[in-house]
Amino acid sequence: MTPNEPAPPSAPPESPGPPPGPANPPSDPASPDARRRPRAGTTALIACAAVLGVLTGTCAAYTVQSERPPTPLPPLSQAKLPYPEPLAEGKGPAPLSAARDRLVRTDGDLRKLLLRKPKGAEEARFARARNGWIDPYGYARGFETPDLMLRDLLQQELRRVASTEWEQNGSRFVAITLVQFRDEQVAASPDFLAGQQLYMPRAEHAGNAGKPLPGLGDGRFYVFDKPFSEAGYLPMYTARAVARRGDVVMDLWIHDAEPISESAVSSLARKQMERL
């Protein structure tokens, strides 16, 4: 283009368009395209799939285990356990005879187990027993507190009391009492046998701890230290022995105007216990 040539006409101006706006204008919220799909549904499906996978694996494991043979237990450390083997018929011990079975004897007439009075002895003139038996209160009356003693005897399930009493040599009085309870453990409990032995060492009673009766377990005998004295009467010497065999307690007393030897009371007690 030469300088004398006229300039070409410029391009016509474009018509103004709409004002500029965002590159991605928001769509109508009411339109279906504008709604977003919730994400909770996807999470639930994944959780259900995981649970079904665990259940399927567990069922498969049980099925496989049930079809396998059981695993044997390890052998015991002892080849043979020391269980008692039943004896063959006729090889067991023979049953005790009535003469040797203590329970058979004590369940019978208790009076038959009392010692017989020695030759020359006479029935006591003031015996407590009636036909060989003493009622519970009659026995409890021989103690310092009869009412308390009777209550204790009844609470301990006293069964019966048999007794024999005799006089000999003009001055000796002997009383042997068999006290039977319904339970063997009660006869050995501190409420009776040990309770009787507990107070004997006191000065107002024997005054000493006594001595054991050989071969009679917890049995003991006592020779009182001092005689009982009262104006106008001869002194009264006393000895006592208490022992137990099963559910029967022996209570033996000796009174005499002459001193009583230890051998006299211990020998008499052993003879009575042998009958039980």
C-alpha positions in Angstrom: 0.0 0.0 0.0 1.3 3.4 -1.1 1.0 6.4 0.9 -1.5 7.9 -1.6 -3.9 5.0 -1.3 -6.7 5.4 1.1 -6.7 3.0 4.3 -9.1 0.1 4.2 -12.2 0.4 6.2 -11.8 -1.2 9.7 -14.0 -4.1 10.7 -17.4 -3.1 12.0 -17.6 -3.1 15.7 -19.3 -6.2 17.2 -22.5 -5.8 19.1 -22.3 -5.8 22.8 -23.0 -9.3 24.3 -24.3 -10.3 27.7 -22.2 -9.2 30.7 -19.4 -11.6 31.6 -20.2 -14.2 34.3 -18.7 -17.2 35.9 -17.3 -19.9 33.7 -19.6 -22.6 35.1 -22.8 -20.9 36.1 -24.9 -22.8 38.8 -27.7 -24.8 37.4 -31.2 -24.8 38.8 -31.3 -26.5 42.2 -34.7 -27.9 41.3 -33.4 -29.7 38.3 -32.6 -33.5 38.5 -29.0 -32.8 37.3 -28.3 -30.5 40.2 -29.0 -33.2 42.9 -26.0 -35.1 44.3 -26.1 -38.8 44.9 -25.7 -39.5 48.7 -22.5 -41.4 49.8 -24.1 -43.4 52.7 -25.4 -46.1 50.4 -22.0 -47.0 49.2 -20.6 -47.3 52.8 -23.5 -49.6 53.9 -22.9 -51.9 50.9 -19.2 -52.2 51.7 -20.0 -53.1 55.4 -22.5 -55.7 54.4 -20.0 -57.3 52.0 -17.4 -57.5 54.8 -19.9 -59.1 57.2 -20.9 -61.7 54.6 -17.3 -62.4 53.9 -16.6 -63.1 57.6 -19.7 -65.4 57.9 -18.8 -67.2 54.8 -15.3 -67.9 56.0 -16.5 -69.1 59.4 -19.0 -71.5 57.9 -16.4 -72.8 55.6 -14.0 -73.4 58.5 -16.6 -75.3 60.5 -17.5 -77.4 57.5 -13.9 -78.3 56.9 -13.3 -79.1 60.6 -16.4 -81.2 61.0 -15.2 -83.4 58.1 -11.8 -84.1 59.7 -11.3 -87.0 62.1 -10.9 -86.0 65.9 -7.4 -85.4 67.1 -6.5 -88.0 69.7 -5.6 -86.6 73.2 -2.0 -87.0 74.5 -1.4 -90.1 76.7 -1.7 -89.8 80.4 1.5 -89.5 82.5 0.4 -92.6 84.5 -0.2 -95.8 82.5 -2.8 -96.9 85.1 -4.7 -94.8 87.5 -4.8 -96.1 91.0 -8.6 -96.5 91.2 -9.7 -99.2 93.6 -10.8 -102.3 91.8 -14.0 -104.0 92.8 -13.3 -107.2 94.8 -14.6 -110.5 93.5 -17.7 -111.9 95.1 -16.8 -113.6 98.4 -13.3 -112.0 98.7 -14.3 -108.9 100.7 -14.0 -108.7 104.5 -16.7 -110.5 106.4 -19.2 -108.2 108.1 -18.6 -107.5 111.8 -20.5 -109.7 114.3 -22.9 -108.1 116.7 -20.3 -108.6 119.5 -17.6 -106.6 117.6 -19.8 -104.0 115.9 -19.8 -101.0 118.3 -22.8 -99.3 116.7 -24.9 -102.5 117.1 -24.1 -102.6 120.8 -24.7 -99.0 121.6 -28.0 -98.9 119.6 -29.3 -101.7 121.8 -30.0 -101.7 125.5 -27.4 -99.2 126.9 -27.8 -100.6 130.4 -26.3 -103.9 129.3 -23.0 -102.1 128.7 -22.7 -100.9 132.2 -20.3 -102.7 134.6 -21.8 -105.1 137.0 -21.4 -104.3 140.6 -18.6 -106.3 142.2 -19.1 -109.1 144.7 -20.1 -107.9 148.1 -21.4 -104.5 146.8 -25.0 -103.4 147.3 -27.3 -101.2 145.4 -27.0 -97.6 146.4 -29.6 -96.5 148.9 -30.1 -93.1 147.3 -29.6 -94.0 143.6 -30.7 -91.5 141.0 -31.4 -94.2 138.4 -34.8 -95.9 138.1 -34.5 -99.3 136.5 -31.1 -98.3 135.2 -32.3 -95.1 133.5 -31.9 -91.4 134.5 -34.1 -88.8 133.0 -32.3 -85.7 131.5 -33.1 -83.4 134.4 -32.1 -86.1 136.9 -28.7 -86.2 135.3 -28.4 -82.4 135.0 -29.4 -82.0 138.7 -25.9 -83.4 139.7 -24.3 -80.2 138.4 -24.0 -76.7 140.0 -26.4 -75.1 137.5 -29.0 -77.8 136.6 -31.2 -75.6 134.5 -28.3 -74.4 132.3 -27.0 -78.0 132.0 -30.4 -79.3 131.0 -30.7 -76.7 128.3 -27.3 -77.5 127.0 -28.0 -81.2 126.9 -31.2 -80.8 125.0 -29.6 -78.4 122.5 -26.9 -81.0 122.0 -29.5 -83.6 121.2 -29.1 -85.8 124.2 -30.5 -89.3 123.4 -30.5 -91.2 126.8 -28.7 -91.7 130.0 -28.0 -95.1 131.7 -26.5 -95.4 135.1 -25.5 -97.9 137.8 -24.6 -97.0 141.4 -23.4 -99.2 144.2 -21.9 -99.1 147.7 -19.1 -101.3 149.0 -16.8 -101.7 152.0 -19.2 -99.6 154.1 -17.8 -96.3 152.9 -17.2 -96.3 149.1 -19.9 -95.1 146.7 -19.5 -95.6 142.9 -21.6 -94.1 140.2 -21.1 -94.9 136.5 -23.2 -93.0 133.9 -23.3 -93.5 130.2 -24.5 -90.4 128.4 -25.4 -91.0 124.8 -26.0 -88.3 122.1 -27.6 -88.6 118.7 -24.5 -87.4 117.0 -21.0 -88.7 117.5 -19.5 -85.3 116.9 -21.5 -83.7 119.7 -20.1 -86.1 122.2 -16.6 -85.0 121.3 -17.4 -81.3 121.1 -16.2 -78.8 123.7 -19.8 -78.3 124.7 -19.7 -81.5 126.7 -16.6 -83.8 127.1 -14.0 -81.1 126.8 -16.3 -78.7 128.7 -16.4 -81.1 131.6 -12.6 -81.5 131.6 -12.1 -77.7 131.4 -13.3 -76.8 134.8 -11.9 -79.8 136.7 -8.5 -78.2 137.5 -10.2 -75.4 139.5 -9.5 -75.3 143.2 -13.2 -75.9 144.0 -13.2 -79.1 142.0 -10.3 -81.5 141.5 -7.6 -78.9 141.9 -5.4 -80.5 139.2 -5.3 -81.2 135.5 -5.8 -84.9 135.9 -4.0 -87.6 134.0 -4.8 -89.3 130.7 -6.5 -92.7 130.6 -4.1 -94.9 128.6 -5.5 -96.1 125.3 -8.7 -93.9 125.6 -7.8 -91.0 123.5 -9.0 -87.8 125.2 -10.2 -89.6 128.3 -8.8 -88.3 131.7 -9.2 -89.2 135.4 -8.9 -87.0 138.4 -8.1 -87.6 142.1 -9.3 -84.6 144.0 -6.5 -82.8 146.0 -8.6 -82.1 149.0 -11.5 -84.1 150.6 -14.8 -82.4 151.2 -15.2 -81.7 154.9 -18.3 -80.7 156.9 -18.7 -80.6 160.7 -20.2 -83.8 162.1 -19.3 -85.9 159.1 -16.3 -87.9 158.0 -14.2 -86.3 155.2 -15.2 -87.3 151.7 -12.5 -88.1 149.2 -13.5 -87.9 145.5 -12.2 -89.1 142.1 -13.7 -88.8 138.7 -13.0 -90.1 135.2 -14.5 -89.0 131.9 -13.9 -90.6 128.5 -15.7 -91.1 125.2 -16.3 -93.9 122.7 -18.2 -92.9 119.7 -21.5 -91.2 120.7 -21.3 -92.4 124.3 -19.6 -90.4 127.1 -18.7 -92.2 130.3 -18.9 -90.2 133.5 -17.6 -92.1 136.5 -17.5 -90.9 140.2 -16.0 -92.5 143.3 -16.6 -91.1 146.8 -15.0 -92.7 149.9 -14.2 -91.9 153.5 -10.7 -93.2 152.8 -8.2 -91.8 150.2 -8.7 -93.1 146.7 -5.7 -94.4 144.7 -5.1 -93.4 141.1 -5.0 -97.1 140.1 -8.4 -97.7 141.6 -10.2 -95.0 139.5 -8.2 -95.6 136.3 -8.6 -99.4 136.4 -12.4 -99.1 136.9 -12.7 -96.6 134.1 -10.7 -98.8 131.7 -13.0 -101.8 132.5 -16.1 -99.8 131.8 -14.7 -98.4 128.5 -13.8 -101.9 127.4 -17.5 -102.8 127.4 -18.1 -100.0 124.9 
